[in-house]
Amino acid sequence: MSECLITFSSTHYALKAEKVLKEHRLQVVPMPMPREISSSCGLSLSFDCRLKESVVEALKKSKVEVEGIYFREEGGLKKTRFA
């Protein structure tokens, strides 16, 4: 499984996204914002990268603002396009 992280501009959006994604039966795990992305406190959601299209579609449909999507690779996290 390859891990992806989705980040938000506020904890409010992260919690809303978690609720929306669970309603769509998409498995996500809330976790603290990794320091390599931001030094400020925050919440991100971890999920299987194979679910990326479904995650993006569900969040767009529910008008949840996303800051970024990252995938874990050797050496750290790399930002992907949010499309």
DOLO-734667 format. One record per atom (N, C-alpha, C, O, CB): x, y, z; atom name; residue in three letters; residue number from 1. Coordinates in Angstrom, 2 decimals, decimal comma. Glycine has a CB too. Example, Ala and Ser with C-alpha at 12.3 -4.5 7.8 and 13.67 -1.06 7.14 Angstrom:
<atoms>
        u        v        w  atomo  residuo  num
    13,19    -5,69     7,80      N      ALA    1
    12,30    -4,50     7,80     CA      ALA    1
    13,20    -3,30     7,80      C      ALA    1
    14,24    -3,32     8,46      O      ALA    1
    11,31    -4,47     9,05     CB      ALA    1
    12,85    -2,25     7,08      N      SER    2
    13,67    -1,06     7,14     CA      SER    2
    12,90     0,03     7,87      C      SER    2
    13,41     1,14     8,04      O      SER    2
    14,08    -0,60     5,72     CB      SER    2
</atoms>
This chain:
<atoms>
        u        v        w  atomo  residuo  num
     0,84    -1,19     0,00      N      MET    1
     0,00     0,00     0,00     CA      MET    1
     0,88     1,24     0,00      C      MET    1
     1,81     1,34     0,80      O      MET    1
    -0,95     0,00     1,22     CB      MET    1
     0,60     2,17    -0,87      N      SER    2
     1,30     3,45    -0,84     CA      SER    2
     0,43     4,44    -0,07      C      SER    2
    -0,79     4,49    -0,24      O      SER    2
     1,62     3,97    -2,29     CB      SER    2
     1,09     5,22     0,77      N      GLU    3
     0,36     6,13     1,64     CA      GLU    3
     0,30     7,53     1,05      C      GLU    3
     1,30     8,05     0,56      O      GLU    3
     1,00     6,18     3,02     CB      GLU    3
    -0,87     8,12     1,09      N      CYS    4
    -1,07     9,51     0,70     CA      CYS    4
    -1,57    10,28     1,92      C      CYS    4
    -2,21     9,71     2,81      O      CYS    4
    -2,07     9,64    -0,50     CB      CYS    4
    -1,28    11,56     1,94      N      LEU    5
    -1,77    12,46     3,00     CA      LEU    5
    -2,47    13,62     2,33      C      LEU    5
    -2,03    14,13     1,30      O      LEU    5
    -0,60    12,97     3,91     CB      LEU    5
    -3,56    14,02     2,92      N      ILE    6
    -4,27    15,19     2,42     CA      ILE    6
    -4,25    16,23     3,54      C      ILE    6
    -4,53    15,92     4,70      O      ILE    6
    -5,75    14,83     1,98     CB      ILE    6
    -3,93    17,47     3,18      N      THR    7
    -3,81    18,53     4,16     CA      THR    7
    -4,87    19,60     3,91      C      THR    7
    -5,41    19,73     2,81      O      THR    7
    -2,39    19,15     4,13     CB      THR    7
    -5,14    20,35     4,97      N      PHE    8
    -6,21    21,35     4,94     CA      PHE    8
    -5,72    22,64     5,58      C      PHE    8
    -4,76    22,62     6,36      O      PHE    8
    -7,48    20,84     5,66     CB      PHE    8
    -6,36    23,74     5,26      N      SER    9
    -5,97    25,03     5,82     CA      SER    9
    -6,43    25,19     7,27      C      SER    9
    -5,94    26,07     7,98      O      SER    9
    -6,54    26,16     4,97     CB      SER    9
    -7,36    24,36     7,70      N      SER   10
    -7,84    24,44     9,08     CA      SER   10
    -8,29    23,07     9,56      C      SER   10
    -8,61    22,18     8,77      O      SER   10
    -8,99    25,47     9,21     CB      SER   10
    -8,32    22,92    10,87      N      THR   11
    -8,80    21,68    11,47     CA      THR   11
   -10,27    21,46    11,13      C      THR   11
   -10,72    20,32    11,00      O      THR   11
    -8,60    21,70    12,99     CB      THR   11
   -11,03    22,54    11,00      N      HIS   12
   -12,45    22,45    10,63     CA      HIS   12
   -12,61    21,67     9,33      C      HIS   12
   -13,43    20,75     9,25      O      HIS   12
   -13,07    23,86    10,49     CB      HIS   12
   -11,83    22,03     8,30      N      TYR   13
   -11,92    21,33     7,01     CA      TYR   13
   -11,47    19,88     7,12      C      TYR   13
   -12,04    19,00     6,48      O      TYR   13
   -11,09    22,06     5,95     CB      TYR   13
   -10,45    19,62     7,93      N      ALA   14
    -9,98    18,25     8,11     CA      ALA   14
   -11,07    17,37     8,73      C      ALA   14
   -11,29    16,24     8,29      O      ALA   14
    -8,72    18,23     8,99     CB      ALA   14
   -11,74    17,89     9,75      N      LEU   15
   -12,80    17,13    10,40     CA      LEU   15
   -14,00    16,93     9,47      C      LEU   15
   -14,61    15,85     9,44      O      LEU   15
   -13,25    17,84    11,68     CB      LEU   15
   -14,33    17,96     8,71      N      LYS   16
   -15,42    17,85     7,74     CA      LYS   16
   -15,06    16,81     6,67      C      LYS   16
   -15,90    15,99     6,28      O      LYS   16
   -15,72    19,24     7,08     CB      LYS   16
   -13,81    16,85     6,18      N      ALA   17
   -13,37    15,89     5,17     CA      ALA   17
   -13,43    14,46     5,70      C      ALA   17
   -13,87    13,55     5,00      O      ALA   17
   -11,95    16,22     4,72     CB      ALA   17
   -13,00    14,27     6,94      N      GLU   18
   -13,04    12,93     7,53     CA      GLU   18
   -14,48    12,41     7,55      C      GLU   18
   -14,73    11,26     7,19      O      GLU   18
   -12,46    12,95     8,97     CB      GLU   18
   -15,41    13,25     7,95      N      LYS   19
   -16,82    12,86     8,00     CA      LYS   19
   -17,34    12,50     6,60      C      LYS   19
   -17,97    11,47     6,41      O      LYS   19
   -17,68    13,99     8,62     CB      LYS   19
   -17,06    13,37     5,63      N      VAL   20
   -17,52    13,14     4,25     CA      VAL   20
   -16,95    11,84     3,70      C      VAL   20
   -17,67    11,04     3,10      O      VAL   20
   -17,12    14,33     3,34     CB      VAL   20
   -15,66    11,63     3,89      N      LEU   21
   -15,01    10,44     3,33     CA      LEU   21
   -15,51     9,16     4,00      C      LEU   21
   -15,67     8,14     3,33      O      LEU   21
   -13,49    10,54     3,48     CB      LEU   21
   -15,76     9,21     5,29      N      LYS   22
   -16,31     8,03     5,97     CA      LYS   22
   -17,73     7,75     5,51      C      LYS   22
   -18,14     6,59     5,42      O      LYS   22
   -16,27     8,22     7,49     CB      LYS   22
   -18,50     8,81     5,20      N      GLU   23
   -19,85     8,62     4,66     CA      GLU   23
   -19,80     7,93     3,30      C      GLU   23
   -20,71     7,20     2,92      O      GLU   23
   -20,58     9,98     4,54     CB      GLU   23
   -18,71     8,17     2,56      N      HIS   24
   -18,51     7,53     1,26     CA      HIS   24
   -17,79     6,18     1,40      C      HIS   24
   -17,39     5,57     0,40      O      HIS   24
   -17,71     8,45     0,32     CB      HIS   24
   -17,63     5,73     2,64      N      ARG   25
   -16,97     4,46     2,95     CA      ARG   25
   -15,53     4,40     2,43      C      ARG   25
   -15,07     3,35     1,98      O      ARG   25
   -17,76     3,31     2,37     CB      ARG   25
   -14,86     5,53     2,51      N      LEU   26
   -13,45     5,61     2,15     CA      LEU   26
   -12,65     5,66     3,45      C      LEU   26
   -12,87     6,54     4,28      O      LEU   26
   -13,15     6,86     1,24     CB      LEU   26
   -11,75     4,73     3,62      N      GLN   27
   -11,01     4,62     4,88     CA      GLN   27
    -9,91     5,67     4,94      C      GLN   27
    -9,01     5,70     4,10      O      GLN   27
   -10,42     3,21     5,04     CB      GLN   27
    -9,98     6,52     5,96      N      VAL   28
    -8,96     7,54     6,22     CA      VAL   28
    -8,59     7,49     7,70      C      VAL   28
    -9,37     7,06     8,55      O      VAL   28
    -9,46     8,97     5,82     CB      VAL   28
    -7,36     7,93     7,97      N      VAL   29
    -6,88     7,95     9,35     CA      VAL   29
    -6,41     9,37     9,67      C      VAL   29
    -5,48     9,85     9,03      O      VAL   29
    -5,73     6,91     9,57     CB      VAL   29
    -7,03    10,04    10,64      N      PRO   30
    -6,56    11,37    11,03     CA      PRO   30
    -5,19    11,27    11,70      C      PRO   30
    -4,92    10,34    12,45      O      PRO   30
    -7,58    12,06    11,98     CB      PRO   30
    -4,33    12,23    11,40      N      MET   31
    -3,01    12,25    12,01     CA      MET   31
    -2,49    13,68    12,08      C      MET   31
    -2,94    14,54    11,32      O      MET   31
    -2,03    11,36    11,22     CB      MET   31
    -1,56    13,94    12,98      N      PRO   32
    -0,99    15,29    13,06     CA      PRO   32
    -0,28    15,65    11,75      C      PRO   32
     0,25    14,78    11,06      O      PRO   32
    -0,01    15,41    14,26     CB      PRO   32
    -0,27    16,93    11,44      N      MET   33
     0,43    17,41    10,24     CA      MET   33
     1,92    17,08    10,37      C      MET   33
     2,54    17,48    11,36      O      MET   33
     0,20    18,95    10,04     CB      MET   33
     2,50    16,37     9,41      N      PRO   34
     3,94    16,09     9,48     CA      PRO   34
     4,76    17,38     9,45      C      PRO   34
     4,44    18,31     8,71      O      PRO   34
     4,35    15,17     8,32     CB      PRO   34
     5,81    17,43    10,24      N      ARG   35
     6,68    18,62    10,32     CA      ARG   35
     7,32    18,96     8,97      C      ARG   35
     7,61    20,12     8,70      O      ARG   35
     7,78    18,40    11,36     CB      ARG   35
     7,53    17,95     8,13      N      GLU   36
     8,16    18,23     6,84     CA      GLU   36
     7,22    18,98     5,89      C      GLU   36
     7,66    19,52     4,87      O      GLU   36
     8,61    16,92     6,19     CB      GLU   36
     5,92    19,02     6,22      N      ILE   37
     4,95    19,79     5,42     CA      ILE   37
     4,76    21,17     6,02      C      ILE   37
     4,78    22,17     5,31      O      ILE   37
     3,60    19,04     5,33     CB      ILE   37
     4,56    21,21     7,33      N      SER   38
     4,32    22,49     8,01     CA      SER   38
     4,77    22,38     9,46      C      SER   38
     4,59    21,35    10,11      O      SER   38
     2,82    22,88     7,93     CB      SER   38
     5,36    23,46     9,95      N      SER   39
     5,80    23,46    11,35     CA      SER   39
     4,67    23,83    12,31      C      SER   39
     4,80    23,67    13,52      O      SER   39
     6,98    24,43    11,52     CB      SER   39
     3,56    24,32    11,76      N      SER   40
     2,42    24,68    12,63     CA      SER   40
     1,61    23,43    12,94      C      SER   40
     1,68    22,42    12,23      O      SER   40
     1,53    25,75    11,96     CB      SER   40
     0,84    23,51    13,99      N      CYS   41
    -0,04    22,41    14,35     CA      CYS   41
    -1,13    22,29    13,30      C      CYS   41
    -1,50    23,28    12,66      O      CYS   41
    -0,66    22,61    15,77     CB      CYS   41
    -1,62    21,11    13,13      N      GLY   42
    -2,69    20,91    12,18     CA      GLY   42
    -3,02    19,44    12,08      C      GLY   42
    -2,37    18,60    12,68      O      GLY   42
    -2,32    21,48    10,82     CB      GLY   42
    -4,03    19,15    11,31      N      LEU   43
    -4,51    17,80    11,15     CA      LEU   43
    -4,48    17,44     9,68      C      LEU   43
    -4,86    18,26     8,83      O      LEU   43
    -5,93    17,64    11,75     CB      LEU   43
    -4,04    16,24     9,37      N      SER   44
    -4,09    15,74     8,00     CA      SER   44
    -4,79    14,39     8,04      C      SER   44
    -5,01    13,83     9,11      O      SER   44
    -2,65    15,63     7,38     CB      SER   44
    -5,12    13,88     6,88      N      LEU   45
    -5,75    12,57     6,77     CA      LEU   45
    -4,86    11,68     5,92      C      LEU   45
    -4,41    12,07     4,84      O      LEU   45
    -7,18    12,67     6,18     CB      LEU   45
    -4,62    10,48     6,40      N      SER   46
    -3,82     9,50     5,68     CA      SER   46
    -4,78     8,52     5,00      C      SER   46
    -5,81     8,16     5,57      O      SER   46
    -2,83     8,76     6,63     CB      SER   46
    -4,43     8,10     3,77      N      PHE   47
    -5,27     7,12     3,07     CA      PHE   47
    -4,43     6,38     2,05      C      PHE   47
    -3,33     6,81     1,71      O      PHE   47
    -6,47     7,81     2,39     CB      PHE   47
    -4,95     5,29     1,56      N      ASP   48
    -4,30     4,48     0,53     CA      ASP   48
    -4,34     5,27    -0,78      C      ASP   48
    -5,41     5,70    -1,20      O      ASP   48
    -4,99     3,08     0,37     CB      ASP   48
    -3,19     5,46    -1,42      N      CYS   49
    -3,12     6,26    -2,65     CA      CYS   49
    -4,01     5,71    -3,77      C      CYS   49
    -4,39     6,45    -4,68      O      CYS   49
    -1,69     6,33    -3,14     CB      CYS   49
    -4,33     4,44    -3,72      N      ARG   50
    -5,21     3,88    -4,75     CA      ARG   50
    -6,61     4,48    -4,68      C      ARG   50
    -7,40     4,35    -5,62      O      ARG   50
    -5,30     2,36    -4,60     CB      ARG   50
    -6,93     5,14    -3,57      N      LEU   51
    -8,24     5,77    -3,39     CA      LEU   51
    -8,25     7,25    -3,78      C      LEU   51
    -9,27     7,92    -3,63      O      LEU   51
    -8,68     5,64    -1,94     CB      LEU   51
    -7,14     7,76    -4,29      N      LYS   52
    -7,00     9,20    -4,53     CA      LYS   52
    -8,14     9,78    -5,37      C      LYS   52
    -8,73    10,79    -5,00      O      LYS   52
    -5,68     9,49    -5,22     CB      LYS   52
    -8,46     9,16    -6,48      N      GLU   53
    -9,52     9,70    -7,35     CA      GLU   53
   -10,86     9,77    -6,62      C      GLU   53
   -11,57    10,77    -6,72      O      GLU   53
    -9,67     8,84    -8,62     CB      GLU   53
   -11,20     8,73    -5,88      N      SER   54
   -12,45     8,70    -5,13     CA      SER   54
   -12,46     9,75    -4,03      C      SER   54
   -13,48    10,40    -3,79      O      SER   54
   -12,69     7,31    -4,54     CB      SER   54
   -11,32     9,91    -3,35      N      VAL   55
   -11,20    10,90    -2,28     CA      VAL   55
   -11,39    12,30    -2,85      C      VAL   55
   -12,18    13,09    -2,32      O      VAL   55
    -9,83    10,79    -1,56     CB      VAL   55
   -10,68    12,60    -3,92      N      VAL   56
   -10,77    13,93    -4,55     CA      VAL   56
   -12,19    14,21    -5,02      C      VAL   56
   -12,72    15,30    -4,79      O      VAL   56
    -9,79    14,03    -5,73     CB      VAL   56
   -12,82    13,24    -5,66      N      GLU   57
   -14,18    13,42    -6,17     CA      GLU   57
   -15,17    13,69    -5,04      C      GLU   57
   -16,00    14,59    -5,14      O      GLU   57
   -14,62    12,18    -6,97     CB      GLU   57
   -15,08    12,92    -3,96      N      ALA   58
   -16,00    13,09    -2,83     CA      ALA   58
   -15,82    14,46    -2,18      C      ALA   58
   -16,80    15,11    -1,82      O      ALA   58
   -15,77    11,98    -1,78     CB      ALA   58
   -14,57    14,91    -2,03      N      LEU   59
   -14,32    16,21    -1,39     CA      LEU   59
   -14,75    17,37    -2,28      C      LEU   59
   -15,29    18,36    -1,79      O      LEU   59
   -12,84    16,35    -1,04     CB      LEU   59
   -14,53    17,25    -3,58      N      LYS   60
   -14,98    18,31    -4,50     CA      LYS   60
   -16,50    18,40    -4,49      C      LYS   60
   -17,06    19,50    -4,45      O      LYS   60
   -14,48    18,04    -5,94     CB      LYS   60
   -17,16    17,25    -4,52      N      LYS   61
   -18,62    17,21    -4,53     CA      LYS   61
   -19,20    17,86    -3,26      C      LYS   61
   -20,25    18,49    -3,30      O      LYS   61
   -19,12    15,76    -4,66     CB      LYS   61
   -18,49    17,68    -2,14      N      SER   62
   -18,95    18,22    -0,86     CA      SER   62
   -18,39    19,60    -0,56      C      SER   62
   -18,63    20,16     0,51      O      SER   62
   -18,58    17,27     0,27     CB      SER   62
   -17,63    20,15    -1,51      N      LYS   63
   -17,05    21,50    -1,40     CA      LYS   63
   -16,17    21,67    -0,16      C      LYS   63
   -16,25    22,67     0,55      O      LYS   63
   -18,16    22,53    -1,38     CB      LYS   63
   -15,33    20,65     0,09      N      VAL   64
   -14,37    20,72     1,19     CA      VAL   64
   -13,06    21,27     0,62      C      VAL   64
   -12,52    20,72    -0,33      O      VAL   64
   -14,16    19,31     1,86     CB      VAL   64
   -12,57    22,35     1,21      N      GLU   65
   -11,33    22,97     0,73     CA      GLU   65
   -10,13    22,14     1,14      C      GLU   65
    -9,95    21,80     2,31      O      GLU   65
   -11,20    24,40     1,28     CB      GLU   65
    -9,30    21,81     0,15      N      VAL   66
    -8,09    21,02     0,36     CA      VAL   66
    -6,88    21,90     0,10      C      VAL   66
    -6,86    22,68    -0,85      O      VAL   66
    -8,06    19,77    -0,57     CB      VAL   66
    -5,88    21,78     0,96      N      GLU   67
    -4,64    22,54     0,78     CA      GLU   67
    -3,68    21,79    -0,14      C      GLU   67
    -3,08    22,39    -1,03      O      GLU   67
    -3,97    22,82     2,14     CB      GLU   67
    -3,53    20,48     0,08      N      GLY   68
    -2,61    19,70    -0,74     CA      GLY   68
    -2,75    18,21    -0,51      C      GLY   68
    -3,30    17,78     0,50      O      GLY   68
    -1,19    20,12    -0,47     CB      GLY   68
    -2,25    17,43    -1,48      N      ILE   69
    -2,19    15,98    -1,36     CA      ILE   69
    -0,75    15,58    -1,57      C      ILE   69
    -0,10    16,03    -2,52      O      ILE   69
    -3,15    15,27    -2,38     CB      ILE   69
    -0,25    14,73    -0,69      N      TYR   70
     1,14    14,29    -0,72     CA      TYR   70
     1,19    12,77    -0,75      C      TYR   70
     0,31    12,10    -0,22      O      TYR   70
     1,92    14,85     0,49     CB      TYR   70
     2,24    12,23    -1,39      N      PHE   71
     2,45    10,80    -1,28     CA      PHE   71
     3,82    10,55    -0,68      C      PHE   71
     4,77    11,30    -0,93      O      PHE   71
     2,31    10,09    -2,65     CB      PHE   71
     3,90     9,49     0,11      N      ARG   72
     5,14     9,16     0,79     CA      ARG   72
     6,02     8,36    -0,16      C      ARG   72
     5,60     7,35    -0,73      O      ARG   72
     4,87     8,37     2,11     CB      ARG   72
     7,23     8,83    -0,32      N      GLU   73
     8,20     8,11    -1,14     CA      GLU   73
     9,50     8,04    -0,35      C      GLU   73
     9,64     8,67     0,70      O      GLU   73
     8,42     8,81    -2,53     CB      GLU   73
    10,43     7,29    -0,85      N      GLU   74
    11,71     7,19    -0,18     CA      GLU   74
    12,32     8,59    -0,05      C      GLU   74
    12,47     9,30    -1,05      O      GLU   74
    12,67     6,24    -0,94     CB      GLU   74
    12,64     8,97     1,14      N      GLY   75
    13,21    10,29     1,36     CA      GLY   75
    12,20    11,33     1,82      C      GLY   75
    12,58    12,47     2,07      O      GLY   75
    13,86    10,76     0,11     CB      GLY   75
    10,93    10,97     1,92      N      GLY   76
     9,97    11,95     2,43     CA      GLY   76
     8,66    12,00     1,68      C      GLY   76
     8,28    11,07     0,97      O      GLY   76
    10,58    13,29     2,42     CB      GLY   76
     7,99    13,13     1,84      N      LEU   77
     6,68    13,35     1,22     CA      LEU   77
     6,84    14,23    -0,01      C      LEU   77
     7,63    15,18     0,00      O      LEU   77
     5,69    13,99     2,22     CB      LEU   77
     6,10    13,93    -1,05      N      LYS   78
     6,13    14,72    -2,27     CA      LYS   78
     4,71    15,16    -2,61      C      LYS   78
     3,78    14,36    -2,60      O      LYS   78
     6,76    13,92    -3,45     CB      LYS   78
     4,55    16,45    -2,90      N      LYS   79
     3,22    16,98    -3,21     CA      LYS   79
     2,78    16,52    -4,60      C      LYS   79
     3,57    16,47    -5,54      O      LYS   79
     3,23    18,54    -3,14     CB      LYS   79
     1,49    16,17    -4,71      N      THR   80
     0,93    15,77    -5,99     CA      THR   80
    -0,08    16,82    -6,43      C      THR   80
    -0,42    17,73    -5,67      O      THR   80
     0,26    14,36    -5,90     CB      THR   80
    -0,55    16,69    -7,64      N      ARG   81
    -1,58    17,62    -8,13     CA      ARG   81
    -2,92    17,25    -7,54      C      ARG   81
    -3,26    16,07    -7,43      O      ARG   81
    -1,66    17,61    -9,68     CB      ARG   81
    -3,67    18,27    -7,16      N      PHE   82
    -5,04    18,07    -6,69     CA      PHE   82
    -5,95    18,38    -7,85      C      PHE   82
    -6,29    19,54    -8,09      O      PHE   82
    -5,37    18,95    -5,43     CB      PHE   82
    -6,34    17,34    -8,58      N      ALA   83
    -7,14    17,56    -9,78     CA      ALA   83
    -8,40    16,75    -9,75      C      ALA   83
    -9,20    16,81   -10,69      O      ALA   83
    -6,35    17,22   -11,01     CB      ALA   83
</atoms>
